């Protein structure tokens, strides 16, 4: 959703969800480029989940999901076919 057309990158319409997402994504990428570390991920996520232990659980779950659940799902899609 953040990968909007050039026209929208140059002149955002805050009523368009993709344009709002683009703005926030750009902020995240700027922060990440300045400090590509786990502490930056935590700082970015703190804006969404202020409770540090809930944030830690969510971030741990996201890593687990990406590293373990998605490979399992890809395997099952190959075995059982895609959903159309």
Secondary structure, 3 states (H helix, E strand, C coil): CCCCCHHHHHCCCCCCHHHHHHHHHHHHHHHHHHCCCHHHHHHHHHCCCCCHHHHHHHHHHHHHHHHHHHHHHHHHHHHHCCCC
